Amino acid sequence: MGHIERVIFERMRDGDSIRFNDHQYPKIFEAVSRTIRLSAALNISTDIDQISDRLSEIIGAQIDRSTWVFIQFYANFG
């Protein structure tokens, strides 16, 4: 059976060391750029529902409507 390579995010989650010259490293830059764009959209949201929707998109899971996040919101990739 052939070797199935784990994606870089699985390796990061498992605590593996990731080198800058890893051939999957550009995926990190893509994710960071996406999160920066979504964070900017989050920070100009005008109501609680919009904030919840945009934060849900950032984390990839639905935020419970009972959760309130007050903007300005800042996060690093970690």
N, C-alpha and C positions, 0 to 999 in steps of 0.2 A: 504494500500500500504506500502511496506517495506521501511526501511531507506536505502538510497544509500549514502555510505560514500564518501566524496570528497577526492581526492588524495592530498597528502601532499603539492604538488606544487601549487595547487589551493588555499589551505588554506594559504600558505605563501604569495601568490599574493594578497590575500584579507586582509593581515595584521594580520592574526591570530597568536597567540603565539604558538610556537611549542616546546614541551618539548623533552629533550634528550631521554626519555624513551618511546616516541611515537612509536607505532609498525611499522609505515611507515618510521621512521627516516633513516633506512639503504638506502632508495631510494636517500636521499641526498648524502650520501657517494658514491653511484654508479655514480650519476651525476657529482660530483666533480672529481672523478677518470677519468671519460670519458673526461671531459673538460681539465684536466691536460694532458692527452694523446694527445688530439687534439691540444692543445696549443703548445706542443712540436713539433708536426708535422707542425703546422703553422710557427713556428719560424725557421724551416729549409727549408721553401719553397724558391724556386729559381726564381719565376717570379710572376708578378701581378695577372695573372689568377689563379695560384695555391694558392696564398694568399687569393683571393676572394672565391675560392671553399672551402678552409679549414675554413675560418671564417664563411661562410654560414653554414657549418656543425656544427660549435660550437653553433651558435645562432638559428639554426633550421629554417632559412629563407634565401632566395636567396639575396645575396648582389648585388646591382646594379653595373654593370661593370664600371661605372664612379666613384665609390668609391675606393679610394686607402688607404690602411693601410700599414704603414711602420713597419717592424719588427725590433726589438724585441717587442713582444706584451705581455703584462701582464694583467691579470684580476683576480679578486677574484670572488667568487660565486655570490656575490650580483650584 
